[in-house]
Amino acid sequence: MFRRNIEPLLLAALADTPVVLLNGARQTGKSTLAQHLIETGWPARYVTLDDVTVQAAARGDPQGFLSAYEGPVIIDEIQRANELFLPIKLAVDRNRKPGRFLLTGSANVMLTPALSDALAGRMEILTLWPLSQGEINGYKEDFVDRLLARDFSLPPSSIGQSKKLQIKREDLAGLILRGGFPEVVERPDVERRRAWFRSYLTTILQRDVRDLSKVEGLTEFPRLLALLATRVANLLNLADVSRATTISQTTLKRYLTLLQATYLVFLLPPWTSNLGARVVKTPKLMLGDTGLLTALVSVDEEGLLENSALFGAALENFVVMEARKQISWSKTQPRMFHFRTHTGQEVDIVLEEASGRLAGIEVKASASVNNNDFKGLRALQEIAGKNFRRGILLYTGSEVVSFGKDLLAAPVSALWQSL
């Protein structure tokens, strides 16, 4: 079992909050983590609504179903029985003891009005993403927190040793193709990984998306998802996608909501300031896992390395999701955006903490960078003013180099290397 970096936060939430929701994509390890808590001493009962009999009992008599559990209970795949939300609320209102319910969901159940209305103020929400590079290798990354800290350091501290941070382009392509789903990470054979992704997509599209939409068939989804995979790391252009798929924009918006609800698609919102008129206000399209992305476009390591445009987009998607995973357990808990001006200056990731302090991350697939590559970070620095903490450009070279006050270029592996 992989040790999950979010586990301490999950335990802390259970220690002071009546209801904790652990959500995330199917097969990210939510059930494994929940059962691990029991194995390590948390005195809870475990039930899963993936069991047809259990689900029928929960939906048929939700009040009676909950009354059978006096102590803490884990209810897996809670989105399969919306009828439980109100009884959970009533149970919590009678007894607000912390850690009474740990709910897990493979769909974003906060899109379900019954849940958001019933458990507002009674529940803490945590998201479990696919494995991060640190989780795969057995340590906890803190790049996001260090980037926003007053003082910043990179491993190693000496620029003369920076080749330790270098990662070969072929190895980086391998990480992108592997992605972070635990079962895929443990499969060394490429063909077996592809088989897993095919089955995974079938399950998601035919079961979870159908259950959320209450519509049978949904034959357009595989084609739509494959098309979206070719447009990751770009501004979302609904009109263009609509033309390419012949799906109306109204239907397309509904489909995108479903894809976000199942964590297949992730939309990175734009960052704006008081000078918001100067920036683009369209989100960027990302997929929740780069292994899934490359499976959708049917590319192998050789093809990924030969297609520079695809490699660049997949690398940006990879970095965005690695940062998003770190945010889920970070101390600063920043919000994540992208930044783009109407004149084309852009920053791939903007991390903004509650105080307004922010940092920028730019991603380049090249092995060398120059002063012009920092145009977007400098534009962000100018607009943010005193709130700008620092900007870093992650690239595929080996050197850590300063490009001015609070601006730095570093190998992309600095994102997950441990100090």
N, C-alpha and C positions, 0 to 999 in steps of 0.2 A: 504493500500500500504506500502511496505517495503521501508524505506529510503535507497538509495544506496550510498555507501561511495565514489563512483567515480563521483558523481554529481558535486562537486566543480571543479574537473579537467575538466569535460565536459564543464561547463560554462566558465572556464578560456580559454579553447581552442576556443570556439565560439567567445570570445571577441577579439581574435587577429589572427585568422586563417580563410581563406575563406571557406575551406571545412573541415569538421570533419567527420570521419568515426567511428561509434560505431558498432563494430562487436561482434560476440559471438554465442554460440549455440542457436538453436531455443528454445523458452520458458524460456529464462533467464531474461526477463523483459525489453528488449530494447525498444519495442514499448511503454510500460507503462512509462518508464523513459522519452522518447521523448515527449509523450503527457503531462506528468507532467510538463515539461518545459513551455509548452503553458499555462497550467492551472495556473502556478505561475507567468505569466507575460511576457514570451518571445514571441514577436509578429511574430510567424511563422505560415505558412500553413502546414497542414499535409496531405500527400497522401501515400497510400500503394500500392505497385506493386503486393501484393497478390490478389488485386481486378483484375479480368480478364479483365474488360473493361479498367481500368486505365492502366494496363500493355500493352494492345493492342495499346492504344494511344501513350504510351511512346516509344514503339518499332517501330510503324508505322511512326511517325513523331516526333523524339526526339527533334529536334530544336523547332518545334512549341509547343510541350508539355511544355518545359521549359519556353518559352516566355510568357506563361500565368501567371507566378509567378514573380511579381516584387520584393517583399520583401523576407525575409528568408523563406526557405522551407525545410521541413523534407520529405525525400523520403525513405520510409520504404521498406526493402527487395530489395535493389538496385541490387543484383546479378541476379535478374530476367529480367533486361533490360540493358545489356552491351552497348547497343546503346546510352545510355545517357552519357557515360563517356566523349567522345570527345566534345559534346555540353557543358557539365559542364566546361570542360577545357577552351573552347572558351569564355564562359560567365565570368569566373573568370579572364581570361587574359584581358578582356575589363574593368572589375571592380573588383578590389581585396579587396572589402569591407569585413571585417571579418564577419563570421557567416552567409554567404550567403546560404550554403547548409549543412544540417546535414543528413548524409546518414547512414542507418543501414543495416546490412547484417547478415543473419543466416548461411552464409558460408564465409570462409576466401577469400574474393574477391581479396586480394593481390596476390592470385595464378592465377588471371586472367590477362594476359599480357596487355590487353586493359586498365585496370585501373592503374596498376603500371606504365605504360608508360605515360598515359594521365595526371595523377594527381601528379606525382613526384614533390616535392617541394611546392605543393599547399595545402597539406592535412595533418592533424594530425590524428593518428589512436589510438583509445582507445578500449579496450576489456572488455566486461561485462561478467563475469563468473557467475555461479549459486551463490546463496546467501552464504555469509560467516557466521560464527557463530556470529560474532559481528553484522552483518546486521540483522540477525534473531532476535537478542536480543536488537537491538536498539542503538548500539554504534559503534564507529570506532576503530578498532584494529591498533596498531602500533608496534607489536612485531618485525617485520622485520627491521624497522628503529632503534629500540632500540638495537637490536642485533648487528647492524653494527656501533652503536655510540661509541664514546670514553668511555663514562660511561654507564654502563648497570645496570638496576634494574628489579626485578620481583615483581609482586604483590603476596602476601604482602611482605613488606621489611624485616620483621622478620621471620627467619627460624622457630621460635617457633609457628608461625601462619600458617605454610605452609599447614595444613590440609584443609584450605579454598580453596586451589587449587585442591584438590583431586576430581576426578570424578570416580564414580563406573564403573567397567568394563561393566556392563549391560547398563548403561547410555551411555557409549562411543559406544557400539555396536548399540544402538538406533540412535545415531547421524550419524553413518556410513550408516545405513540402510535408513535413511531419506534423506540424501544428501542435496542439496541446491536449487533444482528447486522450485520457489515460489509456484506454484500450489500444488506440493507434500507436501511442508512444511505445508501448510494450510489444508491438509487432515489428520485427526487423525486416520482414519481407515486404517489398514495395507492392507487389500484387495483392497480398493479403490486406494491406492498408486500403488499397483502392476498393477491394470487395467490401470492407467495413463501411467506407464512406457511401457506397451505393446503397447498402442496406439501411444506413442511417438516414439518408435522404428519403428513402421510401417510407420509413417509419414516421418521420416528421411530417412529410407532406400528406400521407394518406391517413394519418391518425391524429396527430396533435393539431395541425392546421385545420383539418376537417372538423375536429371537435370544437375548436374555437369559433369557426365560421358557421357551423351548422349547415354546411353545404356539401353535398356529395360530389365526387368527381374532381373538381378543381384541376382539370387537365392542363391549364395554362401555367401552373406554378413551376414545374420543372424547367420549362422554356424561359420563363421570366427570371428565375434564379440564375440560370446559366448565363443569361444576358447581363444581369447585374454583376456577375463575377468578372466580366470583361471590363467593367467600368468602375471598379473600386478605386479609391483615392482620388476621385473626381467629384466635382460639384454635381449634386443630384439634379438632373434635367428631366422632369416628369414628361414634358412635351416630347422630347426626343425618345425616351423609353416607350412612351405610348405609341409613337409612330412605328418604332421598330418591332413592337409586339402586337400591334393592332388592338391593344387593350385600352379602353377609354380611361382618361385621367381619373375620373371618379372611382372606377373599379380599381385602378392601379393604386390609388391612395389607400384603399381598403386592404388590398393585398400587401402593401408595404407595412401597414400596421400589424397584420398577422405575422409577417416575417420578422418584424421587430419583437413581437410578443413571444416568439419562439427562439429569440436570440440568434437567429440566422443572419440577420442584417443589423448593423449598428450605424446610426446616423450621427455624425459628429457635427454639433451645432456651430454656428459662426460666433466668434467673439466680437463684441461691439463695446464701445466706450461712449462717452458724451459726444464724441466726434463720429458717431455711428454712420453719418451720411457718407463718410469716406470709405466705408468698407462694404464688401459683399455680404448679403444676409441669407445665403443659401447653404444648407448643410452639405457635408461631404459624405459620400457613400463608402461604408466599410462592411466587410463580412466578419462575423464573430470568430472565425478561425481560418488561418491561411492554408491549413491542410485541406479543409473543405473547399476553399477558394480554388486551389490548384486542381483538386479532383473535378470540380465543375467545369474547368476549362480544358481538362484532359491533357495536362502537361507533365512531363517528367523532368528530372534534374537537367538533362542536356537541353531540352526545349526551353526551360526557364532561363538558363544561362545564356542561351542564344538570342532570346527575345528581350532586348534591353528595356523596352517600354513596359512589358509585363513584369519583369524582374523589379523595376523601380516602383511600380504600383504595389506589387505584392510585398516588397520590403517596407514601404510606408504603412501598409495595412498591418504588417507584422509588428512594427514599432508602436503603432497606435494601440493595438490590443495588449502588448506587453505593458505599456504604461497604464492602460485601463485596469489590468489585473493588479498592478502594484497599488493603484489608488484604493482598491477594495480593502486593503489592510494598512494603508498609510496612516500616519499620525495627523498629517495636515488635511487629508480628505479634500483635495482640490477638485474643482470642476474642470472638465476638459473641453476645449473648443479647438477650432481652426481659425486662422486669420487670413484674410485676403482683401486687398484694396481694389478699387475699380481700375487702377492702373497696372494691376497684375503682380504687385508685391505680395508675397504670401509666406505664412509660417504654418507648417504642417500640424503642430500641436501647441496649444496655449494652455498652460496649467494655471488656474487662478484660485488662490485660497480665499477664505471668508474675509480676511482683512483687506482684500483688494490687491495684495502682492501677487505678482505673476512671473512666470518664466516661459520661455519659448523653446521649442525643439523643432529643428529642421532636419529632414532626412534626405541624404543624397546617396545614390547607388554607385557613385564614382569613387575611385581610389585616391583622388586628389581634389582639393578645393581651393578656391581663390577668393579674393575680397568681394567679388560680385555675388558670390553665393550667399553673402550675409545681408543682401539688400532687404529682404523681408524682415529679418530679425531687427535690423536697424530701424525700419519703418515702425515696427511694433514698439521698439524701445522709445522712439520719439513720441508716439501717441500715448503710451502708458506713463511716460515721465517717471516720477519718483517711485511709482508702483512697480517698475520693471526691476526684477531681481537679477536675472541673467538670461542669456540665450546660448544654446549649445547646438552645434551642427554635428549630427551623427553621420559618418561616412564609412566607406569600406576600406580605408587606408589604415595605417598603423600608428601615426603620430598624434600626440596631443599638442595642439597649437593655439596660442592666443591670437585673436584677430581684433583686439581693442578692448576697451573697458567693458567688463562683464560679458564678453563674447568669446566663445571657445569652440574649436573643432576637436572632435574626439572619435575614436573608432566606435562603431555601432554597438560592439559588445560591452562598452562601458555601461550600457543600459541595464545589464543584468550581472555584471561582474561584482563579486563580493569584496568589500574592503577587508 
